[in-house]
Amino acid sequence: MPPVACVGEPRLTAGFAEYGRLDLPAHEEVHGPVGPMEPATLLRLAEGVQLKGKGGAGFPFARKLRAVLESCERRDLPAVVVVNATEGEPASWKDKVLLTRAPHLILDGAALAAYALDADEIVVGVADDGVGRASLTEALEERRMPVPTSIVTVPHRFISGEGGALVNGINGLPHIPPGTKRRSSDSGVGGLPTLLSNAETYAQLAVAARLGPYEYAALGTDDEPGTVLLTVTGAAGRPAVVECAAGTALREILDLCEVPDGPGVLTGGYHGRWITREAADRAEISRKGLAAVGGTLGAGIVVPLGADTCPLGEAAQVVRYLAGESAGQCGPCRMGLPDLARAVDLAVAGSAPVEVVRAAAGDVKGRGACSHPDGTARFALSAMEVFAEDLRLHTTGEGCGRRVRAVMGLPGAPDADPQRLTLDWSRCDGHGLCAHVVPDFIRLDGNGYPAFPPTPVPTWLRDGARKAVKVCPELALRLTPAP
């Protein structure tokens, strides 16, 4: 769990310095009481503070709330309130900080929504990584919620944090996005109208309910009032979860976290965009401010790179991870994302031009059952653009001269035994069996011979590579330790 810092007035992180974790008495002392609100009052509040979802998509909370109210009235059904605290992205820690240190803020926001909707139940989704559940359980034991409230645990995977995947998991289905897109406001948990939003969003709602729209807007910008929670990791000398007012200069946050000069900064997380160091110096922390320099706020994730690592190699590792984290239920995920990972590997190895990456990204954009292919393509394309000079060096065979230090926060330890495929050309007769066994990594060239990148075989394709070696009738294919 990274430390917590604040630039300016703390709101979500108020009381952390004094109490560490806020139990119910500390929570009430720091934040004061909050009473229930009627639906029209809560709608006006959410619209007045321009509250948007903090999980990445930035969808207006008031529109979600109104959609659920209308669905309940139209169908004469009760509502369900769902808090998405799964935080499946490895680079994000802000929701975990709220779960472990300010759980009552999250529960306050959920209770406000449940009362306004006259909901039947509240469900809080958390990951099975062991972070946050105990704190949340303790908080529920300390207080009385307006409706029955339960905690559902989902696998700690990137894709499990998608809203539809969480609803599926609560409904007892596999924890993957539904094959067809549907609105939870129409049919969510148990087929009932469901208000689904991120943990920080509910916490912000609880703060706004206490302050009111005018005082809430005393911080932030006209377009985006209030504060933002950021997770700053990567090359930061002091990685932290930072609360700041919207409109704060990104450079101020980077300096606070002792970020050294480097080639670029990832904004918005693994489905976000890279920006250059020069753009980071001009950027402000807001959706509008980051978009103005080619970035995105997303889920409030900031991952700067230092000058001592290969930025393209770092990006390639993330694309491989995202390809392995797909739900595997549609073609763009099952086949397209491994193909995109392969294209990025080829470009980074200097074996293919950047057009190969653009083509592979174009094959998946807008075609998936969820937003995972689009987000992965966006990440890969922005890396090719921002690190174009490094790519030129890789393409010419000189390389950038830097090793990959694995600073992107990917789960698990680095591969302790990286392996790559090698081919004995004196033996290979071009049977092509290997390409049929592991088509996500091995392709046949124009002459019918196997072609694959010289980079290590991704861990999720390692078993397939071993099978390809075994079925080679000429014993030409081998797995050897990667240098």
Helices and strands as residue ranges (DSSP letters): E 4-7, H 16-19, H 24-31, H 39-48, H 61-75, E 80-85, H 94-101, H 103-117, E 121-127, H 133-142, E 149-154, G 158-161, H 163-170, G 189-191, E 194-198, H 199-216, E 227-232, E 240-245, H 250-256, E 264-267, E 273-276, H 277-282, H 287-291, E 301-304, H 311-324, H 331-331, I 332-336, H 337-348, H 354-364, H 372-386, H 388-395, E 419-423, H 433-437, E 443-444, E 450-451, G 459-461, H 462-471, E 477-481
